[in-house]
Amino acid sequence: MAVEHRWSDRKDISVDIHLYYPPIGMLHGKTRNISLEGMFVDIKGITIPPQARLDAWFTTEARGQQLEHRIRAHVIHCCDEGVGLMLQHAGHRAFDALRYMLNTA
């Protein structure tokens, strides 16, 4: 079993999200909880192995425009309901979008 290292608490936030895992393709899910370091995504019935690397996409709205954010992540754990992801922040815009969601939840 993998050990998780969380620096911040997760908050219960439900956001539509797309995951791209090459062996399966594009998956649609919904977040159950989010932190600056990770999230749990409901993708019932689909198994992605621990340590698998994938891309996560979500959108936010700012000044009436939809902004798409992409974050690289890897699977920490998988269960029947979904996957726990550890995020690898590549850009400040996606990090700022996560921080805004957490501060306004």
C-alpha positions, 0 to 999 in steps of 0.5 A: 500500500502506498503512503500518502503525504498530504501537506493540506487538508482535502475539501469536499468539492465536486467538479467535472473532470476528464482523465486521460490514461493512454491504455484506456483513453479519455474518462469522465469523472467527478471529484469527491474531494480536492487539495493542492496536492491531490484529489479523489475522482469518482470513475466507478467501475474503471480500474487504473493501477497505482503509480499509473501516470495520467493527465487531468483536465478541468475547467473554471470560469473567469470573467465570463470565459471558460478556462481549461486547466491540465495537470499531470498526476499519478494514481496513489490508490484505486478502489471500486468508486474511483482513484486517489491522485497525487498532482504534479503542478506544472503551471501556476494557472492550474495551481491558482485555480485549485487554490481559488476552489479551495478558498471559496468552498 
